[in-house]
Amino acid sequence: MNVKTTKTKIQHYVPQFFQRYFSHENNGNTIGMFNVNTGVFKASVPIRTQSYKDYFYGKSGELETWLSELESKSAPIFRAMWEKEQLPIYKSAEHLDMVHFALILDLRNPLRFNLLEDLSTLISNTKSSIREGNIPTNLIPKFKELQTERGKLSSLTSAHLLVPELLDLKFKLIRNKTAKPFIISDNPLIMYNQFLEKRNWNFMSNSDYGLKGLQMFLPVNDQCVLMIYDSEIYKVGNKKDKIIDMDDEKCIDQLNILQVLNSSNIVNFNHCASEYYIQTLVDKSKRFKKANEAFIKVHPIKEKSSDSEANIQINELGMTNLETNLNIQKVKFTTKSKYINLEDRNGQYRKNAKLTIVKPFVVPSIVYKPI
C-alpha cells in the first residue's frame, strides 16, 4: 500500500472542487447543508465533510487517483461556465470531457451501488409468474462483483465508451435571473425525460442514456445550470443562443425540487438559501415519489410458436424515475416530437444511440423462457 492510500481515506463522490462553487460567502471552504430525513439545517459546514465515504473507492488508491485526474481535467470547463459564461465548442475535446465528467458523476454515486444491493434482495424475494418459486438469481453474483473495488474500477473506467453515443445531445446554460439560488444535493446530476413522462411510457427507466427525450440538469453554481438535452424532442430558447435566461421563480423552485428528490438525504447550498426556503422546497417535494429506488416488475407474455403457445416472462429490473410534471421556461416540445411513434421497445431509443446504452449498474430487462 503506498503512502497516498493512507491519505485518501475520505473519498468524495461529489468532487470538492464542484462543491466549492456553492460555498458559503464564496469562501471555498464551507457550504450549507440540510438533511432531508432528519430536518437538520446548518448554514455552514466544512466541504470536506460533505458527500464522502471512507475508502468508498477502495484502499489501493487506483480508482481514487483516476477520479482525481478526471476532476483536474474537468474543473476548468465547469468553472468557465459560471465565471465566464463560456460553454465548450460542440464536439470539441472539452465537450467530450464535459460529457464524460457528467456520466462519471452519475455512475460513481453511492446510490448506484446501493441499487445493486437492493435489486439483489428483490430478486431473491420476487415470485416467478410462469413457474414455481422465485425468478432466477443468476444476476446476484454479478451485482455483488460490481460493488467491489475491482468492479467499481472496471465499470467507471469503461464508461468513456458511452461518450461518443451521447454527442448527439445538445447543451445550453440556464442563467438564473431571480433572487432564489440554485442548490445541489449529494446526487447532483438530474436525469429527466419530459417526453416519455408526457407519453406515460412505463417500460424501463426513463433516464437511460440512449432514450429519446433524455435531459440532464447539472447546477454549476447558484446562478447557472448546465442543461444537456435531445434537440430532436426539445426546443430550448432561441436556436443560436447558448445561454437562456430564466426569470420565473417557480421554474427555479421546480429545478431545486428535483435536487431534493434525487438526493440520498443531503442538499447543499450557499449563503443565498435560507432555512425557510430549503424547508419549503422539501415540503413541496413530498407530493412526488423519490427517484432511484429499486424495483422489479414481472411481465408474463404469451408467445405463439408454430405449433403451440408458450409462456415467457420479462423480468424488468430498474429504478424509479424523477417525475414531477416538470414545466419550465423556454423548454418546449418540437413539432416533430408530437408525431414520434412509440409502438415498441426499440422505438424509445434515439436513432444514433445503440440499444445497449443503459446505465452499467442497471440491467433493464432480462427474458427468461421456461424449460
C-alpha positions as CSV (number, residue, x, y, z in Angstrom):
1,M,0.0,0.0,0.0
2,N,1.5,3.3,-1.0
3,V,1.6,6.5,1.1
4,K,-1.2,8.1,-1.0
5,T,-3.6,5.4,0.0
6,T,-3.4,6.2,3.7
7,K,-4.0,9.8,3.0
8,T,-7.2,9.3,1.0
9,K,-9.4,7.6,3.5
10,I,-12.0,10.4,2.9
11,Q,-13.2,9.8,-0.7
12,H,-15.7,12.2,-2.1
13,Y,-18.4,11.1,-4.6
14,V,-19.3,14.8,-5.3
15,P,-15.9,16.4,-6.0
16,Q,-14.8,19.1,-3.6
17,F,-14.0,21.4,-6.5
18,F,-17.6,21.2,-7.5
19,Q,-19.0,21.8,-4.1
20,R,-16.8,24.9,-3.8
21,Y,-18.9,26.6,-6.5
22,F,-21.7,26.7,-3.9
23,S,-19.5,27.7,-0.9
24,H,-20.8,29.9,1.9
25,E,-19.9,33.6,1.1
26,N,-17.7,32.2,-1.7
27,N,-15.1,31.2,0.9
28,G,-14.2,28.0,-0.9
29,N,-14.1,26.1,2.4
30,T,-17.7,25.7,3.8
31,I,-21.1,25.0,2.4
32,G,-24.7,25.0,3.7
33,M,-26.4,21.6,4.3
34,F,-29.9,20.3,5.1
35,N,-30.6,16.7,6.0
36,V,-33.9,15.8,4.2
37,N,-34.5,12.8,6.5
38,T,-33.8,14.5,9.9
39,G,-34.6,18.1,9.1
40,V,-31.3,19.4,10.4
41,F,-30.2,22.7,8.8
42,K,-26.7,24.1,9.0
43,A,-25.8,27.3,7.3
44,S,-22.1,26.5,7.0
45,V,-20.2,23.2,7.4
46,P,-16.7,22.1,6.1
47,I,-16.9,21.0,2.4
48,R,-14.5,18.2,3.4
49,T,-17.3,16.6,5.5
50,Q,-19.9,16.5,2.7
51,S,-20.7,13.8,0.1
52,Y,-18.0,11.3,1.0
53,K,-17.5,7.8,2.4
54,D,-14.4,6.3,4.0
55,Y,-12.5,4.3,1.3
56,F,-15.6,4.3,-0.9
57,Y,-13.5,3.6,-4.0
58,G,-11.1,1.2,-2.2
59,K,-7.8,1.2,-0.3
60,S,-5.5,0.7,-3.2
61,G,-5.8,4.3,-4.3
62,E,-6.1,3.3,-8.0
63,L,-9.7,4.4,-8.6
64,E,-9.4,7.4,-6.4
65,T,-6.3,8.6,-8.4
66,W,-8.1,8.0,-11.7
67,L,-11.1,10.1,-10.5
68,S,-8.8,12.9,-9.3
69,E,-7.2,13.1,-12.7
70,L,-10.6,13.3,-14.3
71,E,-11.6,16.0,-11.9
72,S,-8.5,18.1,-12.6
73,K,-9.2,17.9,-16.3
74,S,-12.9,18.8,-15.9
75,A,-12.7,21.6,-13.3
76,P,-11.6,24.4,-15.7
77,I,-14.5,23.5,-18.1
78,F,-17.2,23.9,-15.4
79,R,-15.5,26.9,-13.8
80,A,-15.6,28.7,-17.2
81,M,-19.4,28.1,-17.3
82,W,-20.2,30.3,-14.3
83,E,-17.1,32.5,-14.3
84,K,-17.1,33.4,-18.0
85,E,-20.5,32.1,-19.1
86,Q,-18.5,30.0,-21.6
87,L,-19.5,26.6,-22.9
88,P,-17.4,24.0,-24.8
89,I,-17.4,24.1,-28.6
90,Y,-19.7,21.4,-29.9
91,K,-17.9,18.1,-30.4
92,S,-14.6,19.5,-29.2
93,A,-12.3,17.8,-26.8
94,E,-13.8,19.9,-24.0
95,H,-17.3,18.8,-25.0
96,L,-16.2,15.1,-24.7
97,D,-14.6,15.8,-21.3
98,M,-17.8,17.6,-20.1
99,V,-20.0,14.6,-21.0
100,H,-17.5,12.1,-19.6
101,F,-17.5,14.0,-16.2
102,A,-21.3,14.1,-16.1
103,L,-21.5,10.4,-16.8
104,I,-19.0,9.6,-14.1
105,L,-20.7,11.9,-11.6
106,D,-23.8,9.9,-12.1
107,L,-22.3,6.4,-12.0
108,R,-19.8,7.0,-9.1
109,N,-22.6,7.9,-6.7
110,P,-23.4,5.5,-3.8
111,L,-27.0,5.4,-4.9
112,R,-25.9,3.4,-7.9
113,F,-24.2,0.8,-5.8
114,N,-26.9,0.7,-3.2
115,L,-29.3,0.0,-6.1
116,L,-27.4,-3.2,-6.9
117,E,-27.8,-4.4,-3.3
118,D,-31.5,-3.6,-3.2
119,L,-32.1,-5.3,-6.6
120,S,-30.3,-8.4,-5.2
121,T,-32.7,-8.5,-2.3
122,L,-35.7,-8.0,-4.5
123,I,-34.6,-10.8,-6.9
124,S,-34.3,-13.2,-4.0
125,N,-37.9,-12.4,-2.9
126,T,-39.7,-12.0,-6.3
127,K,-42.0,-14.8,-7.4
128,S,-42.0,-16.1,-11.0
129,S,-45.2,-15.9,-13.0
130,I,-44.5,-18.9,-15.1
131,R,-43.0,-21.5,-12.7
132,E,-42.9,-22.4,-9.1
133,G,-40.6,-20.4,-6.9
134,N,-38.8,-17.2,-7.5
135,I,-37.3,-15.6,-10.6
136,P,-33.7,-16.8,-11.4
137,T,-30.9,-15.4,-9.2
138,N,-28.0,-15.7,-11.6
139,L,-27.6,-11.9,-11.7
140,I,-26.9,-11.6,-8.0
141,P,-23.2,-12.7,-8.1
142,K,-22.6,-10.1,-10.9
143,F,-24.2,-7.4,-8.9
144,K,-22.0,-8.3,-5.9
145,E,-18.9,-8.2,-8.1
146,L,-19.8,-4.7,-9.3
147,Q,-19.8,-3.5,-5.7
148,T,-16.2,-4.5,-5.1
149,E,-13.3,-2.2,-5.6
150,R,-12.3,-4.0,-8.7
151,G,-15.9,-3.9,-10.0
152,K,-16.2,-0.2,-9.4
153,L,-12.8,0.4,-11.2
154,S,-13.8,-1.6,-14.2
155,S,-17.3,-0.1,-14.5
156,L,-16.2,3.5,-14.1
157,T,-13.1,3.5,-16.2
158,S,-15.0,1.8,-19.1
159,A,-17.8,4.5,-19.0
160,H,-15.8,6.6,-21.6
161,L,-17.2,4.1,-24.2
162,L,-20.6,5.7,-23.8
163,V,-19.4,9.2,-24.5
164,P,-19.5,9.1,-28.3
165,E,-23.0,7.8,-28.3
166,L,-24.1,10.9,-26.3
167,L,-22.6,13.5,-28.5
168,D,-25.9,13.9,-30.4
169,L,-27.3,15.7,-27.4
170,K,-27.1,19.5,-27.4
171,F,-26.4,21.6,-24.4
172,K,-27.1,25.1,-23.1
173,L,-26.6,27.2,-20.0
174,I,-29.6,28.3,-18.0
175,R,-28.9,31.6,-16.3
176,N,-30.9,32.3,-13.1
177,K,-32.3,35.9,-13.1
178,T,-34.2,35.6,-9.9
179,A,-33.3,36.2,-6.2
180,K,-33.6,32.4,-5.5
181,P,-30.4,30.4,-5.8
182,F,-29.9,27.1,-7.5
183,I,-29.0,24.3,-5.0
184,I,-27.3,20.9,-5.3
185,S,-27.5,17.6,-3.5
186,D,-25.4,14.6,-2.7
187,N,-26.5,13.3,-6.1
188,P,-26.5,16.5,-8.2
189,L,-26.9,15.3,-11.8
190,I,-30.6,15.3,-12.6
191,M,-31.7,12.7,-15.2
192,Y,-35.1,13.6,-16.5
193,N,-37.4,12.9,-19.5
194,Q,-40.3,15.2,-20.1
195,F,-41.1,13.5,-23.4
196,L,-41.6,9.9,-22.0
197,E,-43.3,11.3,-18.9
198,K,-45.9,13.0,-21.0
199,R,-46.4,9.8,-23.0
200,N,-46.9,7.8,-19.8
201,W,-44.1,5.4,-21.0
202,N,-43.6,2.9,-18.3
203,F,-41.2,0.4,-19.9
204,M,-37.8,0.5,-18.2
205,S,-36.3,3.6,-16.7
206,N,-36.9,6.9,-18.4
207,S,-33.4,8.1,-17.8
208,D,-31.3,5.5,-19.7
209,Y,-28.7,7.2,-21.7
210,G,-29.9,6.2,-25.2
211,L,-33.5,7.2,-24.8
212,K,-35.4,9.8,-26.8
213,G,-36.2,12.9,-24.8
214,L,-33.3,12.5,-22.3
215,Q,-32.5,15.6,-20.3
216,M,-29.7,16.2,-17.8
217,F,-29.6,19.2,-15.5
218,L,-26.5,20.0,-13.5
219,P,-26.2,23.2,-11.4
220,V,-22.7,24.6,-11.7
221,N,-23.3,27.4,-9.2
222,D,-26.2,29.2,-7.6
223,Q,-26.8,31.2,-10.8
224,C,-26.2,28.6,-13.6
225,V,-27.4,25.2,-14.6
226,L,-26.0,23.2,-17.5
227,M,-28.8,21.5,-19.5
228,I,-27.9,18.6,-21.9
229,Y,-30.9,17.6,-24.0
230,D,-32.3,15.8,-27.0
231,S,-32.8,18.5,-29.6
232,E,-35.0,16.3,-31.7
233,I,-37.5,16.5,-28.9
234,Y,-37.0,19.9,-27.2
235,K,-36.6,23.4,-28.4
236,V,-34.6,25.3,-25.7
237,G,-34.7,29.1,-26.2
238,N,-33.6,30.5,-29.5
239,K,-31.6,28.2,-31.7
240,K,-28.5,30.3,-31.8
241,D,-28.4,31.2,-28.1
242,K,-26.0,29.3,-25.9
243,I,-27.4,30.9,-22.7
244,I,-31.0,31.2,-21.8
245,D,-32.3,33.5,-19.0
246,M,-34.9,32.1,-16.5
247,D,-36.7,34.8,-14.5
248,D,-39.6,32.8,-13.2
249,E,-39.1,31.8,-9.5
250,K,-41.5,28.9,-9.9
251,C,-39.1,27.4,-12.5
252,I,-36.2,27.8,-10.2
253,D,-38.2,26.1,-7.5
254,Q,-39.0,23.2,-9.8
255,L,-35.4,22.6,-10.7
256,N,-34.4,22.7,-7.0
257,I,-37.1,20.3,-6.0
258,L,-35.6,17.8,-8.4
259,Q,-32.4,18.1,-6.4
260,V,-34.3,17.2,-3.2
261,L,-36.0,14.2,-4.9
262,N,-32.7,13.0,-6.4
263,S,-30.8,13.2,-3.2
264,S,-29.9,10.3,-0.9
265,N,-30.5,12.6,2.1
266,I,-28.5,15.8,1.8
267,V,-29.0,19.0,-0.1
268,N,-26.3,21.7,-0.2
269,F,-26.4,25.4,-1.0
270,N,-24.6,28.7,-0.4
271,H,-25.5,31.7,1.8
272,C,-28.3,32.9,-0.5
273,A,-30.6,30.0,0.6
274,S,-32.4,30.5,3.8
275,E,-33.6,27.7,6.1
276,Y,-37.2,28.7,5.3
277,Y,-36.6,28.4,1.6
278,I,-34.9,24.9,1.8
279,Q,-37.7,23.6,4.1
280,T,-40.3,24.9,1.7
281,L,-38.7,23.0,-1.1
282,V,-38.6,19.8,0.9
283,D,-42.2,20.2,1.9
284,K,-43.2,20.7,-1.8
285,S,-41.2,17.7,-2.8
286,K,-43.3,15.4,-0.7
287,R,-46.0,15.4,-3.3
288,F,-43.8,13.3,-5.5
289,K,-42.1,10.0,-5.4
290,K,-38.4,9.8,-4.6
291,A,-36.1,8.8,-7.5
292,N,-33.6,6.0,-7.7
293,E,-35.5,3.4,-5.7
294,A,-35.1,-0.2,-6.9
295,F,-38.0,-2.2,-8.4
296,I,-38.7,-5.4,-10.2
297,K,-41.7,-5.9,-12.5
298,V,-42.6,-9.3,-13.8
299,H,-44.3,-9.3,-17.2
300,P,-45.9,-12.6,-18.2
301,I,-46.2,-12.9,-22.0
302,K,-47.7,-15.5,-24.2
303,E,-45.6,-16.2,-27.3
304,K,-47.1,-18.1,-30.2
305,S,-44.9,-20.7,-31.9
306,S,-45.5,-22.8,-34.9
307,D,-47.4,-25.5,-33.0
308,S,-48.3,-24.1,-29.6
309,E,-48.5,-21.1,-27.3
310,A,-45.5,-20.8,-24.9
311,N,-45.4,-18.8,-21.7
312,I,-42.4,-16.5,-21.2
313,Q,-41.8,-13.6,-18.8
314,I,-39.8,-10.4,-18.9
315,N,-38.3,-9.5,-15.6
316,E,-37.7,-5.8,-15.6
317,L,-35.1,-4.5,-13.2
318,G,-34.7,-0.8,-12.7
319,M,-35.1,2.2,-10.5
320,T,-37.9,4.8,-10.1
321,N,-37.9,7.9,-12.3
322,L,-38.0,11.5,-11.4
323,E,-41.5,12.6,-12.4
324,T,-42.8,16.0,-11.3
325,N,-44.7,17.2,-14.4
326,L,-41.7,19.5,-15.0
327,N,-42.7,22.6,-16.9
328,I,-40.0,25.3,-17.1
329,Q,-39.5,28.5,-19.1
330,K,-38.2,28.3,-22.7
331,V,-38.1,24.5,-22.9
332,K,-40.8,23.4,-25.4
333,F,-41.5,20.3,-27.4
334,T,-40.6,20.4,-31.0
335,T,-43.3,19.9,-33.6
336,K,-41.6,16.7,-34.8
337,S,-41.8,15.2,-31.3
338,K,-45.6,15.1,-31.4
339,Y,-45.5,12.6,-34.3
340,I,-43.0,10.1,-32.9
341,N,-44.5,6.7,-32.6
342,L,-43.5,4.6,-29.6
343,E,-45.1,1.3,-30.6
344,D,-42.3,-1.0,-29.3
345,R,-39.3,-1.0,-27.0
346,N,-36.9,-0.1,-29.8
347,G,-38.9,3.0,-30.7
348,Q,-37.9,4.7,-27.5
349,Y,-34.2,5.0,-28.5
350,R,-32.6,7.8,-30.3
351,K,-31.7,7.0,-33.9
352,N,-27.9,7.4,-33.3
353,A,-27.8,5.6,-30.0
354,K,-27.0,1.9,-29.6
355,L,-29.7,-0.1,-27.9
356,T,-27.0,-1.3,-25.4
357,I,-26.6,2.2,-23.9
358,V,-28.1,1.8,-20.4
359,K,-26.6,2.5,-17.1
360,P,-23.8,-0.1,-16.5
361,F,-25.1,-0.7,-13.0
362,V,-28.7,-1.5,-14.1
363,V,-29.9,-4.4,-16.2
364,P,-33.2,-3.0,-17.6
365,S,-34.8,-6.3,-18.7
366,I,-33.9,-9.9,-18.9
367,V,-36.2,-12.5,-20.6
368,Y,-36.4,-15.9,-19.0
369,K,-38.0,-18.7,-21.0
370,P,-39.5,-21.8,-19.4
371,I,-37.5,-25.0,-19.8
